[in-house]
């Protein structure tokens, strides 16, 4: 049977691992945005379409992030 200290240590380790995975996920999302943005912007039919797409992308980016994985914190 696990001791209380072991359970707490496992919980802390799981929490730390999840935070590290969140940072990796955020980094990959940012990289994907950097790769896809020029392609999407180049294929836009007008400046208005490109501006709307950039705004939507930024909004979705912020909505998908948790409070501890904001881009400003990572960089």
For each residue, the residues with C-beta under 8 A, 3 or more apart:
1:
2: 6 7 10
3: 6 7
4: 7 8
5: 8 9
6: 2 3 9 10
7: 2 3 4 10 11
8: 4 5 11 12
9: 5 6 12 13
10: 2 6 7 13 14
11: 7 8 14 15
12: 8 9 15 16
13: 9 10 16 17
14: 10 11 17 18
15: 11 12 18 19
16: 12 13 19 20
17: 13 14 20 21
18: 14 15 21 22
19: 15 16 22 23 68
20: 16 17 23 24
21: 17 18 24 25
22: 18 19 25 26 66 68 69
23: 19 20 26 27 69 74
24: 20 21 27 28
25: 21 22 28 29 69
26: 22 23 29 30 65 69 71 74
27: 23 24 30 31 74
28: 24 25 31 32
29: 25 26 32 33 61 64
30: 26 27 33 34 71
31: 27 28 34 35
32: 28 29 35 36
33: 29 30 36 37 57 61
34: 30 31 37
35: 31 32 38 39
36: 32 33 39 40
37: 33 34 40 41 54 57
38: 35 41 42
39: 35 36 42 43
40: 36 37 43 44 50 53
41: 37 38 44 50 53 54
42: 38 39
43: 39 40
44: 40 41 47 49 50 53
45: 49
46: 49 50
47: 44 50 51
48: 51 52
49: 44 45 46 52 53
50: 40 41 44 46 47 53 54
51: 47 48 54 55
52: 48 49 55 56
53: 40 41 44 49 50 56 57
54: 37 41 50 51 57 58
55: 51 52 58 59
56: 52 53 59 60
57: 33 37 53 54 60 61
58: 54 55 61 62
59: 55 56 62 63
60: 56 57 63 64
61: 29 33 57 58 64 65 71
62: 58 59 65
63: 59 60
64: 29 60 61
65: 26 61 62 69 70 71
66: 22 69
67: 70
68: 19 22 73
69: 22 23 25 26 65 66 73 74
70: 65 67 73 74
71: 26 30 61 65 74 75
72: 75
73: 68 69 70
74: 23 26 27 69 70 71
75: 71 72
